[in-house]
Amino acid sequence: MHHGKIKEFPEGFLWGAASAAYQVEGAWDSDGKGPSVWDIFCKQPGATFQGSNGDIAVDHYHRFREDVALMAEMGLKAYRFSVSWPRIYPAGRGVLNEAGLAFYETLIDSLLEHHIEPVLTIYHWDLPQALQDEYGGWENRRIIADFENYCVTLFRRFAGKVKYWVSLNEQNYNLTNAYLLGTHPPAVQDRKRFFAANHIAFLANAAAISAFRQYVPDGLIGPSFAYSPAYPASCHPKDMLAFENAEEFTNYWWLDTYCLGRYPQAALAHLQETGEGPDMLPGDLDLLREGLPDFIGVNYYQTLTYTDNPLDGQTIQRINTTGKKGSTPSSGVPGLYKTAPNPHLETTNWDWSIDPAGLRIGLRRLAGRYALPILITENGLGEFDRLEEGDRIRDDYRISFLKSHITACKEAMSDGVDLLGYCAWSFTDVLSWLNGYQKRYGFVYVDRDEQNARDLRRIRKDSFYWYRTVIADNGGG
């Protein structure tokens, strides 16, 4: 679709950047915080790149005022951050840690003082270890009530200050790693347990959104989804069917359930046939329909291309966490699909395809299927950044990546997509989960590596100044 004139971003567009608690805060056992599953998992030998962990991270907990001042200097209109559940309830429920609530309230107040809209993510993977130990975390329906209680605590405290809320972040990516690849806690490889845990997470998400209507009637809430739109490797009917399978199993399985309150038909029928489908109890579908979102949060980094996969074919494989380009194997589900390289796209050092048109395609698919506003909650480029003499970081590659994706946003809006905002990942460099600190995403360089926190000095990259101009020009620059 070609347009004679491309839409401009509207006034009030949320130009933002994002982070997550475990990836930036540090202070992992300070001021009454309890341990999360990541606090424990990262200490296991071989779990992460060079044994990196978030004990200190980039020390945002103690340096948030400095970070917010940098956000204000950049001119950010929104900052997406997550709350650490065990910082609020150290045991997952029961005794409330007032110091944890006070930290986030002070952060929110600081953002508001600088005219930065807080976008609060309720859950970004850091489950309280106590709940994992007690009843298996997301594999037990008891978590629905505990999660709702945690959410309501936040709703009551911040209802008058926070308008935009993200319920669950990247449930699909996190639980795929946790229950299929065995690379996130609890490090399981079992498809039946994978779909069971997802079903319970869907119910918890819906219960939280239903409660949100009561406590934050003027707010907006939705989950954020790690969306990699599927492409067929060719126009061969077998590849087209593999593409359809992949779109249902890797995208619509979550998005239909969030936004329509039901599972996609073909995928559900297949899982019922194989015995891997979730156990649905009376009332489950009613709850899912009660908790439909106000918007879709989209975390977009790449598209994936699929081809036919026979019954004895390729199985799911661990991703590239080292930055060694070309080390990612094909991954798939026998009888459904497997990934294939896309010869039309360049890739990053982590083998992620660089595809701004894919963002436009994905936004159009979501807008057409669900008729909901969309907030881009993450989009960014993780790469090896080099600190040069004179505190210079020349990250033209990041500027090029972000610029092309912002253009794709304008094209998607011209196609009719209702886009609320764009939160680049990330504001500062962060702990990139399994990838350690070498995979840098931020506009602000943080001087540390995997083993040595050094001075954690904040240094503006070239992209910092570029994005400041983009924001000032409401999409120009």
C-alpha positions in Angstrom: 0.0 0.0 0.0 1.6 3.3 -1.2 0.4 6.6 0.2 0.7 10.0 -1.5 1.1 11.5 2.0 2.2 9.8 5.2 0.4 10.7 8.4 2.3 12.6 11.1 2.3 11.7 14.7 -0.6 13.3 16.7 -0.2 15.8 19.4 0.2 14.0 22.7 1.9 11.0 21.2 3.8 9.1 23.9 7.4 9.3 22.9 9.0 7.0 25.5 11.7 4.6 26.5 11.5 1.5 28.6 13.2 -0.7 31.3 12.4 -3.6 33.6 13.0 -3.9 37.4 15.4 -6.8 37.4 17.3 -5.5 34.5 18.1 -2.0 36.0 17.3 -1.7 39.7 19.9 -3.8 41.5 19.4 -3.6 45.3 18.2 -7.1 45.0 18.0 -7.7 48.8 17.6 -4.1 50.0 14.9 -2.4 52.1 12.9 -5.5 52.7 12.8 -6.9 49.2 12.4 -10.7 48.9 14.2 -12.9 46.4 12.7 -13.3 42.9 13.2 -16.4 40.8 15.8 -14.5 38.8 17.8 -13.6 41.9 18.2 -17.4 42.5 18.4 -18.6 38.9 21.2 -16.3 37.8 23.4 -17.7 40.5 23.3 -21.2 39.0 26.5 -21.9 37.0 26.1 -21.6 33.3 22.6 -20.1 33.5 23.6 -16.7 32.0 26.3 -15.2 29.8 29.6 -15.2 31.9 27.5 -15.6 35.1 26.1 -12.1 34.9 23.2 -11.2 37.3 21.1 -8.3 38.4 22.3 -8.0 42.0 23.6 -4.5 41.2 22.4 -4.2 37.5 22.8 -0.5 36.7 21.8 0.5 40.2 18.7 2.4 39.1 17.3 1.9 42.6 19.8 4.3 44.0 20.3 6.4 40.9 16.8 6.9 39.6 16.9 10.6 40.2 19.9 10.9 38.0 18.2 8.7 35.4 15.0 10.7 35.5 17.0 13.9 35.1 18.5 12.4 31.9 15.0 11.5 30.7 13.9 15.1 31.2 17.0 16.3 29.4 16.0 14.1 26.5 12.5 15.3 26.6 10.8 11.9 27.1 7.0 12.1 27.2 6.7 8.6 28.8 8.8 6.1 30.7 7.8 2.5 30.9 9.2 0.7 34.0 8.2 -2.4 35.9 7.4 -3.0 39.5 9.2 -5.9 41.2 6.5 -8.1 42.9 8.9 -9.3 45.6 9.8 -5.7 46.4 6.1 -5.2 47.3 5.3 -8.6 48.8 8.6 -10.3 49.7 6.8 -13.6 50.1 4.5 -13.0 47.2 1.5 -12.2 49.5 0.9 -11.5 53.2 3.1 -8.9 54.7 3.3 -5.7 52.6 6.7 -4.0 52.2 5.9 -0.3 52.5 9.5 0.6 51.6 9.0 -1.0 48.2 5.8 0.9 47.5 7.4 4.1 48.6 10.3 3.6 46.1 7.9 3.3 43.2 5.8 6.2 44.4 8.8 8.4 44.6 9.9 7.3 41.1 6.4 8.1 39.8 6.3 11.4 41.5 9.7 12.3 40.1 8.5 11.4 36.6 5.4 13.5 36.9 7.3 16.4 38.2 9.3 16.3 34.9 6.1 15.9 32.9 6.9 12.3 32.0 4.0 9.9 31.8 4.6 6.8 33.9 3.7 3.6 32.1 3.7 0.9 34.8 4.3 -2.7 34.0 3.0 -4.9 36.8 4.9 -8.1 36.0 8.1 -8.4 34.0 9.2 -12.0 34.9 10.5 -11.5 38.5 8.1 -13.9 40.3 8.6 -14.1 44.0 10.8 -17.2 44.7 8.5 -17.9 47.7 5.6 -18.7 45.4 7.7 -20.8 43.1 8.8 -22.8 46.1 5.4 -23.0 47.7 3.2 -24.1 44.9 5.1 -24.0 41.6 4.3 -20.4 40.5 2.5 -20.2 37.2 1.6 -23.9 37.2 -0.8 -23.5 40.1 -4.2 -21.7 40.1 -3.4 -20.3 43.5 -1.3 -17.7 41.8 -4.4 -16.1 40.3 -5.6 -14.8 43.6 -2.0 -13.8 44.7 -1.4 -11.9 41.5 -4.7 -10.1 41.7 -4.0 -9.1 45.3 -0.6 -7.7 44.3 -2.2 -5.9 41.4 -5.0 -4.4 43.5 -2.3 -3.1 45.9 -0.7 -1.2 43.1 -4.1 0.0 41.7 -5.1 1.4 45.0 -1.8 3.2 45.6 -1.2 4.6 42.2 -4.7 5.0 40.6 -4.5 8.8 40.7 -1.0 9.0 39.3 -0.7 6.3 36.6 -3.0 6.2 33.6 -1.2 3.5 31.4 -0.7 0.0 32.8 0.8 -3.1 31.3 -0.4 -6.3 33.0 1.9 -9.1 31.9 5.1 -8.5 29.9 6.0 -11.0 27.2 4.2 -14.0 28.7 4.9 -15.8 25.5 8.6 -15.3 25.4 9.2 -15.8 29.1 7.2 -19.0 29.4 8.6 -20.4 26.2 12.0 -20.1 27.7 10.8 -21.3 31.1 8.8 -24.4 30.0 10.0 -25.3 26.5 13.7 -24.3 26.2 14.5 -24.6 29.9 16.5 -21.4 29.8 14.4 -19.3 32.2 13.3 -20.3 35.7 12.0 -22.9 36.5 14.0 -24.3 33.6 11.5 -27.0 32.5 11.2 -28.6 29.1 7.6 -30.0 28.9 5.0 -28.9 26.4 2.0 -30.0 28.5 3.3 -27.9 31.4 4.0 -25.0 29.1 0.4 -24.8 27.9 -0.9 -25.4 31.4 1.2 -22.5 32.8 0.1 -20.2 30.0 -3.5 -20.9 30.7 -3.2 -20.0 34.3 -1.3 -16.8 33.4 -4.1 -15.9 31.0 -6.6 -16.3 33.8 -4.4 -14.2 36.2 -4.1 -11.5 33.5 -7.9 -11.4 33.0 -8.6 -11.3 36.7 -6.2 -8.4 37.1 -7.8 -6.5 34.2 -11.3 -7.1 35.6 -10.2 -5.7 39.0 -8.6 -2.8 37.3 -12.0 -1.6 36.1 -13.1 -1.1 39.7 -10.0 0.6 41.0 -8.7 2.6 38.0 -11.8 3.5 36.0 -10.1 6.3 34.1 -7.0 4.2 33.3 -6.0 2.0 30.3 -4.5 -1.5 30.7 -3.3 -4.2 28.4 -0.6 -6.9 28.3 2.5 -6.5 26.2 3.3 -9.2 23.7 6.6 -10.2 22.1 5.3 -10.1 18.5 7.4 -11.6 15.7 5.0 -11.6 12.7 5.3 -14.8 10.7 6.3 -15.0 7.0 6.2 -18.0 4.7 9.5 -19.1 3.3 7.9 -19.4 -0.2 4.6 -19.4 -1.8 4.6 -23.2 -1.9 1.3 -24.4 -0.2 3.3 -26.4 2.4 5.2 -23.3 3.4 2.0 -21.3 3.5 0.4 -23.9 5.8 3.6 -23.8 8.0 3.2 -20.0 8.1 -0.4 -20.3 9.2 0.5 -22.8 11.9 3.3 -20.6 13.2 1.1 -17.5 13.3 -1.5 -19.4 15.3 0.8 -21.2 17.7 3.4 -18.4 18.2 1.2 -15.3 18.1 -2.5 -15.8 18.0 -2.5 -18.3 20.8 -1.7 -15.4 23.1 -3.3 -12.5 21.3 -6.7 -14.1 20.6 -6.9 -15.2 24.2 -6.0 -11.7 25.5 -8.1 -9.8 23.1 -11.0 -12.1 22.2 -11.2 -14.3 25.3 -10.8 -17.5 23.4 -8.1 -19.7 21.9 -7.6 -20.0 18.1 -9.5 -22.9 16.8 -7.0 -24.9 14.7 -4.3 -24.6 17.4 -6.6 -25.7 20.2 -7.9 -28.6 18.1 -4.3 -29.8 17.5 -3.4 -29.6 21.2 -6.5 -31.4 22.2 -5.6 -34.2 19.7 -2.0 -34.5 21.1 -3.1 -34.2 24.7 -1.0 -31.1 25.3 -3.9 -28.6 25.6 -4.7 -26.8 28.8 -7.2 -28.1 31.2 -10.2 -25.7 31.2 -12.5 -25.6 34.1 -16.1 -24.2 34.2 -15.9 -20.4 34.3 -12.5 -20.1 32.7 -13.8 -18.7 29.4 -16.1 -16.4 31.2 -13.2 -15.0 33.1 -11.1 -14.5 30.0 -14.0 -12.6 28.4 -14.3 -10.4 31.5 -10.7 -9.3 31.3 -10.3 -8.0 27.8 -7.7 -5.2 27.4 -8.0 -1.5 26.5 -4.9 -1.7 24.2 -2.3 -4.1 22.9 1.2 -3.6 24.0 3.6 -4.7 21.3 7.3 -5.6 21.8 8.7 -5.8 18.3 12.2 -6.7 17.3 12.0 -9.0 14.3 10.0 -11.1 12.0 10.4 -14.9 11.6 10.2 -16.9 8.4 8.8 -20.5 8.4 8.8 -23.6 6.2 7.3 -27.0 6.4 8.5 -29.3 9.1 7.8 -33.1 9.0 6.7 -35.2 12.0 10.3 -36.3 12.5 11.7 -32.8 11.8 13.4 -29.9 13.6 12.6 -29.3 17.3 12.8 -26.1 19.3 16.3 -24.9 19.9 18.1 -22.5 22.3 18.6 -19.0 20.9 21.9 -17.2 20.4 22.9 -15.5 23.7 26.6 -14.8 22.9 26.4 -12.3 20.0 28.3 -14.7 17.7 26.6 -14.0 14.4 25.3 -17.1 12.5 25.2 -19.4 15.5 21.4 -19.6 15.7 20.1 -23.0 14.5 16.7 -23.6 12.9 14.0 -24.1 15.4 10.6 -25.6 15.1 7.8 -28.0 16.2 7.6 -31.3 14.3 4.6 -31.5 12.1 3.8 -27.8 12.4 6.6 -25.5 11.3 10.3 -24.7 11.5 12.3 -21.4 11.0 14.1 -20.6 7.8 16.5 -17.8 6.9 15.0 -14.8 5.1 17.4 -13.9 2.2 15.9 -10.5 1.9 16.8 -9.3 5.4 20.0 -8.4 7.2 20.5 -9.7 10.8 22.0 -8.4 14.0 25.0 -10.1 15.7 22.3 -12.0 17.7 20.8 -13.3 14.4 17.6 -11.2 14.8 16.3 -10.0 11.4 16.2 -6.3 10.8 12.8 -5.7 9.3 11.0 -2.3 9.8 8.4 -3.3 7.2 7.6 -6.2 9.4 6.6 -3.8 12.2 4.1 -2.1 9.8 2.8 -5.5 8.7 2.4 -6.7 12.3 0.6 -3.5 13.4 -1.8 -3.8 10.5 -2.5 -7.5 11.4 -3.3 -6.6 15.0 -5.4 -3.6 14.2 -7.4 -5.4 11.7 -8.0 -8.5 13.8 -8.7 -6.9 17.2 -9.7 -3.3 16.5 -7.8 -2.0 19.5 -5.3 0.8 20.0 -1.7 -0.2 20.1 1.2 1.0 22.3 4.6 0.0 21.2 6.1 -1.0 24.5 9.5 -2.1 23.2 11.5 -1.7 20.0 15.2 -1.5 19.8 18.6 -2.8 18.7 20.9 -4.8 21.0 24.5 -4.5 19.8 28.1 -4.2 20.9 28.7 -0.5 21.7 32.2 0.8 22.0 33.1 3.6 24.4 35.7 5.8 22.6 38.1 8.4 23.9 36.3 11.5 25.1 33.2 9.5 26.2 31.8 9.1 22.7 29.6 6.2 21.7 28.9 6.3 17.9 25.8 4.2 17.5 24.7 5.2 14.1 23.5 1.6 13.6 21.0 2.1 16.4 19.9 5.4 15.0 19.3 3.8 11.6 17.4 1.0 13.1 15.1 3.2 15.2 14.6 5.7 12.4 13.4 3.1 10.0 11.0 1.6 12.5 9.6 5.0 13.4 8.9 5.5 9.7 7.2 2.2 9.7 5.0 3.5 12.5 3.9 6.5 10.5 3.2 4.2 7.5 1.1 1.9 9.8 -0.9 4.9 11.1 -1.5 5.9 7.4 -2.9 2.4 7.0 -5.4 3.1 9.8 -3.6 1.8 12.9 -4.5 3.7 16.1 -1.0 4.1 17.7 -0.8 5.5 21.2 2.9 5.8 21.6 6.4 4.4 21.0 8.6 3.2 23.9 12.1 2.4 22.6 14.0 -0.3 24.4 15.8 0.8 26.4 16.6 4.1 28.2 19.9 3.1 29.8 21.8 0.0 29.0 20.4 -2.9 31.0 21.1 -6.5 32.0 19.9 -8.3 28.9 18.8 -11.4 30.8 20.7 -14.4 29.5 22.9 -12.1 27.3 24.5 -10.3 30.1 25.6 -6.7 29.8 27.5 -6.9 26.5 24.2 -6.7 24.5 23.5 -3.0 24.8 20.2 -1.3 23.9 20.2 2.0 25.7 20.4 5.6 24.7 22.6 6.0 27.8 25.7 3.9 28.1 26.3 2.5 31.6 30.0 1.8 32.3 30.0 -1.8 33.6 30.5 -5.3 32.2 29.5 -8.8 33.2 31.7 -9.2 36.3 32.7 -5.6 37.1 30.2 -2.9 38.0 33.0 -0.3 37.8 31.6 3.2 38.4 28.2 2.7 36.6 28.8 6.1 35.0 26.0 7.3 32.7 27.3 8.5 29.3 25.0 9.8 26.5 25.3 8.0 23.2 24.9 9.7 19.8 21.4 8.1 19.7 20.5 10.0 22.9 20.8 13.3 21.0 19.1 12.0 17.9 16.1 10.8 19.9 15.9 14.1 21.7 15.5 15.8 18.3 12.9 13.3 17.2 10.8 14.0 20.3 11.2 17.7 20.0 10.0 17.5 16.4 7.2 15.0 17.2 8.6 12.4 14.9 11.1 14.4 12.9 14.9 14.3 13.2 
